[in-house]
Amino acid sequence: MRKALLCGTALMAVFGLATLAPAADTIPVGHLACYTGPTSDVGAPYGNGVADAMKYINENGGVAGKQLEYETVDYAYKAPQAIATYKNWVSGLKPVAIQGWGTADTEALVQFVARDEIPYFSASYSGHLTDPTGKSPKTKSPAPYNFFYGPSYSDTCRGLVQWAAEDWKAKGKKETPKFIHMGANHPYPNAPKDACAAYAKELGFEVLNPIVYDLKPGDAKAQCLTLKDSGANYAYLGNTAGSNISLLNSCGTVGAKPQFLANVWGWDENSIKAAQESGDGVAVPLGSPSWKEDAPGMKTVRAIAKVSDPTGDTYRNLHYMRGVCSVFYMKDAMIAADKMKGGITGPNIKKGMEQMVNHVPAGLEGVCLPSTWTGEDHRGTTSVQVYTTTYNGGDFKFNKQSTIDVPRRDDWLGW
Amino acid sequence: MASAHSRMRCGEFRTTYQADMTIFPTPLARRVAIGSVLLLLLAPLVLNAYYLNLMIQIGYYGIAALGLNIVVGFTGQISLGHAAFFGLGAFTSAWISNNSGIPVFFTIPLAGMLTMAVGLIVGIPAGRIKGLYLAIATLASQYILEDFFARADWFTGGSSGAMAKPFSIFGHEMYTDQSFFYVVLFYVVVMFVAGANLMRSRDGRAFIAVRDHYLSAEIMGINLNKYRILSFGISSFYAGIGGALFGHYLGFVSVEGFTLVLSIQFLAMVIIGGLGSVMGAMFGTVFMVLLPEVMEFGVYLVGSDNTALTQALAYIKEMAIGLAIILFLIFEPDGLSHRWKMIKNYWKLYPFSY
């Protein structure tokens, strides 16, 4: 596909044509992936999930009889690179929807996609992307064309904090619990920082000064010593899994052992294996069943996984499932758009998304959480399923703790 | 029929010092330069967005690379902080246009001025130290500015970055590649003519004297401190203009774009293009911008179905840049501009080259 595009570009330059119009019977979709760069540890499985799902859809009749014409670009988690790719797409591929990745680039593109009316399905669950109208006083800028599947980072963190408060009570402790935010100075870990701290305060936590550690895995003993000295009881980890593994190992070494609360990209099967004892007991929100579980929709997921691995033996981690869900919500919105006046266009896909009520894509029951989007609220779901992980010498277990339905407060929209 | 040869003189006869100092060495060179600018004016009518995008990139990086060539190639100093100035220009222009209502048309030169002011300050160590010590001092300025960008929320938007308005003139916004191309072309022509002119001036000759032998230059009465610092200032002005164009073209400015890696790439541009050559800065930029694109094209020609190869593309691009620098250092240390001179000489003597 890419080759055809490049050759086409070269040919058209020779003949001096100015435009590159996509064929009429395909649906152009951009796919910004992070296969290299600091978040590639979770970006690669998610990106594979997105790519496999789109290929699977094409192999099974496409969307309303039309094939998805998708182009995957690895932007290595560099926001300027993502913007440059987006600009290229707008003048070349002319996508009607985009599957994106990180917070920095997604938030930077908010105004662009709103201007060009291109629905943007990010893997960034930043709370800043949830207010389509900009009515909420906390919203910096409205994000009418942004969607993502899952509870926002802020809501996830609120859910974890709520669980932490219950956990503290259950343990029968009397003193004020201390909460701390940890993460790189980057839009993704920063996204829930203030929102979550405010809620933690509301629940009676003492909120400590945040600790900064790098998104790229590296030694973090200095940060762990600070953490130990601070006396924090609950520490939110804002970075991705690779970075958290090295942090937890460092903290294991210096003996800093609060209850860690990882964000949705911050902990998975691979990290449990890599961090071993240091990672024992980390609390994590899960947005999908794991590969070995037998939810009804996992049959479809396994069929999708065979697209890139015909044997079906490769273990796919949690992020893969979320990539699949993101594509299938987009697909269902496209099917709805196809029946509208004007067909599959950006604004119609947006409308298709905003009419979903407790929607689960067909074939993915039990995999994707029921989600609702409206014209005024792009918080698909606020249900946070809290698990802890146990490591026992080579094997690990996810233990379900509770499902926390974070309230949909109006003043939390866009925050 | 008049051939190109009859219009080209059979030799260059320079009988006055003035003739030795013209911008264009021969009338033909002047005509070619003017002709190619006129041809470029037609480019947006003919080329598609992909090629225009590459040419715009070449434009703003080329301006910044010329700035670095002034400090490295002409004055013989070293700077590892050029990307930070490039970024400062981008952030400054975005910040002024977002906060003051001044149209982008004016904020670009303003950003250049402010970057120049900072460059003059950062250049102060250059008056005192040389060589590796100066390299480390400029490295420090790169890190200080980078850290400033990541933290100064009021100025840069912190780690989230800042939006930059599209270029506007008389209320007319230019955010398509077709229209922005003319903006960049205008600045490229102005900055390169100014750069070529600078080297003919008293100050330009002083730069070269400082580079060639600082002791002799000082004995001749050249104020070393003044010219070393001035060279940093002018270089930063170029970086600021280039950065501002970059920011308004992309529409978004983020600290991630201005790391040490970009500083090294600017150095690679001037080394590959030719140290101490105005056109060399442009040659080097063209080379560095097109190399990754050519690699990508090559990879897809060889095996678009080979997933291992396409996933390795990011690394192949990085390695190609490294390899290119090493190969140039070994086989063509004087850069592309020297190679270009050789090609011209070959045709000048054709077919009776000795």
HADDOCK unambig.tbl for C-alpha pairs under 7 A between the chains (distance, minus, plus):
assign (segid A and resid 3 and name CA) (segid B and resid 300 and name CA) 5.71 0.50 0.50
assign (segid A and resid 3 and name CA) (segid B and resid 304 and name CA) 6.45 0.50 0.50
assign (segid A and resid 13 and name CA) (segid B and resid 47 and name CA) 6.04 0.50 0.50
assign (segid A and resid 13 and name CA) (segid B and resid 48 and name CA) 6.76 0.50 0.50
assign (segid A and resid 16 and name CA) (segid B and resid 46 and name CA) 5.21 0.50 0.50
assign (segid A and resid 16 and name CA) (segid B and resid 47 and name CA) 6.18 0.50 0.50
assign (segid A and resid 17 and name CA) (segid B and resid 46 and name CA) 6.66 0.50 0.50
assign (segid A and resid 17 and name CA) (segid B and resid 48 and name CA) 6.87 0.50 0.50
assign (segid A and resid 18 and name CA) (segid B and resid 46 and name CA) 6.25 0.50 0.50
assign (segid A and resid 18 and name CA) (segid B and resid 47 and name CA) 5.85 0.50 0.50
assign (segid A and resid 18 and name CA) (segid B and resid 48 and name CA) 4.54 0.50 0.50
assign (segid A and resid 19 and name CA) (segid B and resid 48 and name CA) 6.15 0.50 0.50
assign (segid A and resid 78 and name CA) (segid B and resid 256 and name CA) 6.52 0.50 0.50
assign (segid A and resid 80 and name CA) (segid B and resid 254 and name CA) 6.82 0.50 0.50
assign (segid A and resid 80 and name CA) (segid B and resid 257 and name CA) 6.14 0.50 0.50
assign (segid A and resid 83 and name CA) (segid B and resid 250 and name CA) 6.83 0.50 0.50
assign (segid A and resid 84 and name CA) (segid B and resid 250 and name CA) 6.65 0.50 0.50
assign (segid A and resid 88 and name CA) (segid B and resid 50 and name CA) 6.74 0.50 0.50
assign (segid A and resid 91 and name CA) (segid B and resid 49 and name CA) 6.21 0.50 0.50
assign (segid A and resid 104 and name CA) (segid B and resid 160 and name CA) 5.91 0.50 0.50
assign (segid A and resid 108 and name CA) (segid B and resid 252 and name CA) 6.80 0.50 0.50
assign (segid A and resid 185 and name CA) (segid B and resid 159 and name CA) 6.44 0.50 0.50
assign (segid A and resid 186 and name CA) (segid B and resid 159 and name CA) 5.21 0.50 0.50
assign (segid A and resid 186 and name CA) (segid B and resid 160 and name CA) 6.82 0.50 0.50
assign (segid A and resid 187 and name CA) (segid B and resid 159 and name CA) 6.08 0.50 0.50
assign (segid A and resid 187 and name CA) (segid B and resid 160 and name CA) 5.32 0.50 0.50
